Amino acid sequence: MIRRNWRSILIITAIVTDIVAIVLSGFVAYFIRSFISNLPILPFNVFFQHSILFGSVFILLALILGIYRATLHSNSILLYFIAAKAYLFAVFFSLAILYIFETTVFPRKFTLLFFLIFPFLFLLGRFIFNGFIRTMQQYGYGVHNVLIAGYDNGGMAIIRRFKNFPELGYALKGIITNQKHHSLVPMEIHGVLVPRYSLTELERVITEHNIDRTFVPSTDVITNGYASVFDICKKKNVKLKVLSENSDYLLRHSHINDIAGITLYAPPRTRVDVLKRIMKRIFDLVVASGVLIIVSPILILTALAIWIESGRPIFFIQKRAAIKGGKTFNFHKFRSMVKDADEMKESLFDLNETDGALFKIKDDPRNTRVGKFIRRYSIDELPQLINVFKGEMSIVGPRPLPIGDLRKLKESKEYWHSIRDRERMKPGITGLWQISGRSNVGFREMIWLDLYYIENQSLLFDIEILFATIPTVLFGNGAY
């Protein structure tokens, strides 16, 4: 049970560790203050309330910035950097809240002591937490037996990462190459002999060494002689992950703190997936209801503006799907273009500024004046709340694509087979593509980001993406 729920156990333990550091910081600050003379005597609940305020803000920011979700994917140094950012923001917001609500009792020396003590106790707590992880790894918890498929395409960079970040728990059991079997001898890497196997031995090696994930050093996993890797990993229920400069760049560009790569395939966990779907549906309905109440005046004004400028229809309804040949649904948007926009599209394909199934033109001549404004600030996307209430979409998820654009794609059957997991989750109003620059991100890159999201989906991740969407919408980043 512990192995099966190791991810949840680790995240909960990290949160509890930080809460303990917050509580202890309050007690230590209170104790030190009691020795300072000429200070007014205040009831203990005043200090307790100030500690709770800072602690709540810090934990919330840590959730939004992805500290706890990244506990399983990032090294300690990166996590400390994110924690420092959360700490500085928490100090600022806590003081701002106290100022706005004009708190009559403000123990300045206690607050200063608390702010100074907390970083040290946080680091101490994390030191103990990391020791806990290393101890559990010695008993086999949080340890992953891994293979590298395609060493001839840059596998050394992956091996170096495993060595530099032992906290990730990756135990290298061998290298898979498409060279002939008789020419393979173990390689000495950092003083350790690592076995090499031919591609034809992959299935046997996975079984013998109880492999639970395979890494490839290129996003072109279905080419370069390694097309069978995907099928074998799926057959043997082994995660297939990409670790390359391309995947690293994509994750950094998406503000995702993860050095463990992008997962192209993850074995389904029936019970976990069912529970996730239930929780996600509740989250969708709660968020959609809240957003609808807040933006209802904007919806009414937008509908009036479209009707005044160009009449009906107010909404643009289009058939969309997650992948080519996948399940379709009616996708709703505010109409931002002229009425015959679809008929004009064929003549504008030469002006397309993106690739794949993404059709985008920065100064699209089909946009109306109202349309340019609502597209820039993503107001045109708000009617997709209808799709959310109908259960066809989620608040956060992969981007649905127009059926007509999907039909024009000339990708191979192997490619569509390799990204079939994109249909495992409902399409979303927002997602990693939207917070990564939207129209500035290509089609294939969008697919990799969606696959990463699907494998790592959780309510914490949805909250992280949702908050990251706010500045993207306000500043219109990558929207046209």
N, C-alpha and C positions, 0 to 999 in steps of 0.2 A: 504493500500500500504506500509506503514511504517513497519507493522508487517511482511508482506511477504518478504520485502527486508531488514530486520533488520541486517542480517549478513553483507551485502555489506555496509550499512550505517555505521555500527560500524567500519569496516576496513578502510573505507575512512576517517572517523572522526579521527581515530588514526593516520593515515598518515599525515593529515592536521595539527593535534596537534604537531607532531614532526617537521614538516616543519616550523611552527610558532616559535617553540623553537629555531630552527637553525637561522632563520632570526633575532629574538630578540637578540640572543647571539652575532651575528655580530654587531648589532647596539650598544649594551651595551659595547662591547669590543672597538669599535671605539670611543665611547663617553669617556670612561675612559682613553684611550690612548691620547686623545686630551688635557688632563690635565697634562700629563707627559712632563716636559720641555726638551729641547735639543734634541728633536726627529725630523727627517726630515719630511717636509710636503709632503704627498703623495696624489694623486687623490683618491677620494672615490671608484672608480671602482676597484682599486687594492684590497681593503679590501673586496669589494663585491665578486670579483672573488675567493678569498681564502675561503670565507664563502660558496659559491656555490660548490666549489670543495669538501670540507669536508662534506657538507650536502648531496651531490649526492652520495658520497662513503658510508656514514652512512646509508642512505635510502636503497641503493642497498644491503648492507650487512644485514640490518634488514629484507629485503625481503627474502634473501637467507637463513638466520638463522631461519626464520619462526616466527618473532615477531608478525606481523600483522595477519597472519593466526591463530596463537595461541591465539589471543585476546579473542576469544569466548570459548576457551577450557582450558585455564591455569589461575592459580591464579597470583596475582600481583607480589608476591615475585619472582616467577619463571621468569616472564617477565622481571623484573628488572635485574635478573642475565644474561639473554640473551642479554639485551640491553647493559649491561656493557661489554660483550664480543664484541658486534658490535662496541661499542665506542672505545675500545682499538685497534681493527683491523683498524677502520677508521682513527684513529690518525696515526698509522704506515703507512698505504697505502697512506694517503694524503701527509705525509712528503716524502715518497719514490717517489711519482709522481713529487713533486716539485724539488727533487734532480735530478731525471733522466732527466727531461726536462730543468734542469739548469736555473731555474727562476732567472732573474737578480734582480728583486725587491722582497725581502722577508721580510715583516714586522714582525720581530721576536716577539716583545712585544705584538703586536696585536694578533698574532697566539697563543701565550702562554695564553693571557687573554681569547681568544675565547675558547680554550680547557678547561680552568678552569671554565668558566661561564656556558658552555653548559650543563654539568651534572645537575647543580642546576635548570636550566630552564626546562630541560627535565623532571626532577622529579616533578616540579611544574605543568607542562603541564599535566603529567599523573595523578597527584592528582586531577586536575580539570576534566580530562577525566573520572576518576573513579567516581567522584561525579555525572557527567552527567549520567553514567550508572545506579547508584543507584536511581537517580531521575526518570529516565525513567522506571525502574523496579516498582516503586510505582504506575505508571500508566498502568502497565501490559505489557510493552514492554520488550522483552528478558527474560520473565519468562516462565518456563516450568512446567506444572503439571505432576508429575511423580508417578509411582508405582514401588515397588520392588517386583519382583517375585522370590520366593525361599529364603525367609528370613531365613529359617532353615538351609541354606547353607552359612551363613556368611554375612547376610544383614547389621549387625551393622557397619561394616567397610564402607559401602556405605553411611549410615546415618551420620556417623561421618564426611565424606568428604563433604556432603551437608552442614553441619553445619559450618565446618571450612572455606569453600570457598563460601560464599553467593553471590559473584560476578558472579558465574556461573548461578545463577537464577533458581535453582531447588527447587520447592515447593512440598514436599512429601505429597501425598494425601492418601496413604495407603500401606499396605503390603499384598501380595498375598501368600498364603500357601496352600499346598495340604492336610492340616488337615481338619477334618470334620467341617462343618459350625457351629453346635451347641456348639462346644467347644471354639469358637473364641471370645475373648474379646479384647478391645483396649489395646495397650501397651503404657506405659508411657516412653517416650524417651526424655531425656534432659528437663524434666518438661512439655512436651507436649504429650497429648493423641493422638496416631496414630491408626486409625482403621485397623483392620485385616479382610481380606476376604478370602473365599475359592477359589480354582482354578475355580470352576464352576461359580463363580460370576464375573469373570474377564471381560467378554464382557459388562455386565451391568455397572460395575464400571467405565470402560473406557468412556462410553457414559455419565453417570451422572456427572462425574468430569472433563469432557473435557480433558482427558489425552492425551498428545502428545508424550510421550516416556516412555518405561518400561525398568527398569534395572534388570539384573540378575547377581548374584555374582559368576557365574561359566561359563567357556567356554563350558561345557557340557550341553548346554541349551536344547537339544533335548532328554536328558536322565533324570534320577532322578525324574521321575513323572511330568515333566513340558513340555512334547513334544507339548502340545496343545497351549502353549504360543505363539510360532512362528506363527501358523496359525491364531490365533485370532488377533494378532498385525497386520498381513498383511491384514486381512479382514477389520479392523477398521482404517487402515492407521496410525498406531502408530509406531514410531521408536523403535527398539529393540536393546538395548545396553548391552555390557558385561563390568562389572567393577570387576576385580579380580586381584589377585597377578600375575596370568599368563599374563593377558592383559597388566597390568602395566609394567611388565618386557619386553614384546615384544616391546612396544612403546619406552621405554627407550633405548633398544638395537638398535632401528631403528633411534635414535636421533630425535624422535618426541616429542615435548613438549606439551603433552596433558594429562590432568587428568580426562577427561570426558569419557574415555573408548573406546571400539571398537564397531562399529555399525554392527550388523549382518543383519539387514534389515532396509531400509529407504524407505518411500513412494515416488514413482516417482513424479517429478514436471515437467510436460510435456513441458511447455514453457521454463523453466530454463534449462532442459536437452537438448532441441534442440539448444538453444543458446550456451550452453557449448560445444556441439559436433562441432558446426561451428567454434567456437574460437579455440578449441583443434586441429581441422583439419588444420587450418591456421598455428597454432603454430608448428604442426608436419612438415608441408611442409617447413616452414622457417628454422627450426632447421636442418631437414634432408638435405636440400640443402647446408646449411653452413658447416655441418659436412662432407658431401661428398666432397666438395671442399678442405677442410683442410686435410682429410685423404686419398685422392686419391692416393698419392705416396705409402702409406702403403698398400692400397688395391692391387696395382700392384706388389709390392715387395712380399707380402704374397702369391699371386697367383703364382708367379714365383717360390718361395721357395717350395710350395706344389708340383708343377709340376716337379721340379728337383728331389725332394726326392722320390716321389711315383707316379708320373704321374697323369693322369686324373682318376676320375672327380675332379675338383677344389672345387666345391661346394657340400655340403651335404644337400639334400632336404628331408624333413620328414613331414608327416601329423600330425598336432597338433590341439588342441582345448583348450578352457578355462575350461570346465567341461566335465564329462562323458556324452556322448550322445549329446554334443553340436555341434555347427557349426565348421567344419574343414577347414583348409587352408594349403597350402604348405609353410612350414617354411624353410627359407634359412640360412645356415651357411657356413663358410669355413670348408672344410673337415679337421678334426684334428685327425682322426683315420685311421686305416688300412681299406682297401676297403670292407672287409667282417665283419665289426664290428658288424652289426646287427645280423648276424648268430652266432657270438661268445657270444652275450649278454646272451642268455639262460643259458649257462654254467657258467656264472659269477654272477648269482643272489645271491648266498650264500655269496658273498663278498661285497654286497651292504652296504654302510656305512650311508645311510639315510633311510627314511621310506616313506610310501604312494607311490605316483606316481613319486617320485624323485629317480632316479637311479644314484648314484655317488660312484666312487671308487677313493681314493686319488692317488694311483699309478696304474691307469688303464692300463693293459698290451696292450690294443688296441691303445693307443695313439702313434702317430709318434713323432719324435724329434721336428719337426716344430710344431706339434699339441700341445705338452706340453707347448711350449712358447706362442703360440697365445691364448691358453685357459687361461693361467695364467693372461694375460693382456687383456682378453676379446676381442682380435682382431678377433677371430672367429665369434663374434656376428655382426660385421659390415655389412655383406651382408643383414641383416634384414632391412637395409635402403630400399632395393627393396620392401619388404613387406609394409613399410611405404608409399612409393610412390604409391603402388597399392591400398592403403586404407585398407589393411588387418590387419595392426598393427599400434600402436602409438609409439612415442618416449618413453613415460612413461605410464605404465599400468600393469595389472596382468601378471604373467608369464604364457605363453602357455605351455601345457603339451603334451608329446607324446601320441598318441591314444593307442598304444600298452601297455604303462604303466598304462593308465587310466583303460583299460579293466581288468587288473590284480587286481585292487583295490576291496576290499571286504566290503566297507562301505555300510551302510544301505540306503534304498531309502529315508528315512527321512533326512539323512545327506545330500544327493545330493539336495534334495528339499530345505533344509535350506540355501545352499550356491548358489542357482540359480542366485542370483544377480551378481555373479562373471562374468557372461556372458553379463552383461549390458554394459560393456565397452570393447573396443578393447584391445587385449593383447599388452604388451609393450616390448621394447628392454631392458629398465631398469625399476626399481620399488622399492618398499620398501624391497622386498626380497633381491634384489641385494645389497642394502646399509646396510643390516642387517647381512651380513656374508655369504650370498648365500648358499653354500653347508653345512654350519654349522647350518642352520635353517631347522627344520623338515617340513614335508608336511603340517600338520594341522596348524602349526604356520604360514607358508607361506599363507595359505588360509585366516587366520584371518587378516593378514597384507593387503592382497589384498582387503578384504571387507572394511577395514578401509579406504584404499585409494579411493575406489569407492564412498563411502559416502562423503568424504571430497575433492574430486577432484576439482581443480581449477588451473588456470594458475600460481598462486603464489605457489601452492603446487608442480606443475610440475617443476617449476624453482628451488625450494628448493631441490627436489630429484635429478634433473639433476646436480646441483653443488655438491651434496653429493656423486654422482657417480664418480666424477673425482678422488678423493683420493682412492676410493675403487678400481678403475681400475689401477691406477698408482702403488699401493702397492700390488695388486693381493689378496686382503683380501677375504678369504673363497673360492677362485677359485681353482678347480681341476677337 
